[in-house]
């Protein structure tokens, strides 16, 4: 995936593109809807797409205020949103803090009419480090930071995660609410099924 595709998808997911209704297809099929951002006054609803054919968080870095709501929307495959420490990539913070964020595994399969969500209210402006605890997703780059303090914090966290010996799952759902929304309300259009040869 090109950097421009990542930036475009991030802008689309946040609803900050200049034209409403504009969408762009990724090279492997998932499309992010431009009109998915919240434009009301007050606490922001920030959609984050989890998964897709590239196994990423889109966007993978956001700034959020206390009280803002981050809604993780699960696309293509089976993924988690799991909190870790900056220096302990792919290791759940729940090992020492039972209240640390973990969504549990939330799958999305072709043909579904609902999208699984994990919705959390931002409690702090301090950085929060998140990863997907499915298979090698964390080590291959499915990580994100909420409220990074610098432009390099996400890249540094991704490097730490890439070097992790194993990807460890959380123990229980915590830090948010598991739910679902109608597919047409999601911030993405799912990738079409792969054709069999």
Number of C-alpha atoms within 10 A of each C-alpha: 9 9 8 9 14 17 14 20 26 24 19 29 27 25 24 17 18 10 10 13 12 13 19 16 16 18 13 13 17 20 19 27 25 25 21 21 20 16 12 8 6 9 14 17 21 21 26 29 24 32 25 25 16 18 23 24 27 30 23 21 20 17 13 23 16 13 16 18 19 21 22 27 26 31 30 21 17 20 26 25 28 31 29 24 15 20 13 15 28 36 25 25 22 20 14 8 9 16 15 19 24 29 26 22 19 20 16 20 15 13 10 11 12 17 25 22 26 25 22 20 18 19 13 14 15 14 19 18 28 29 33 34 29 21 14 18 22 28 23 17 21 28 32 28 24 22 20 19 13 9 9 10 18 22 15 13 23 25 16 16 27 21 14 17 12 16 21 19 22 27 15 14 20 20 20 20 15 17 15 16 13 11 17 12 13 26 29 29 19 24 18 13 11 9 5 4 3
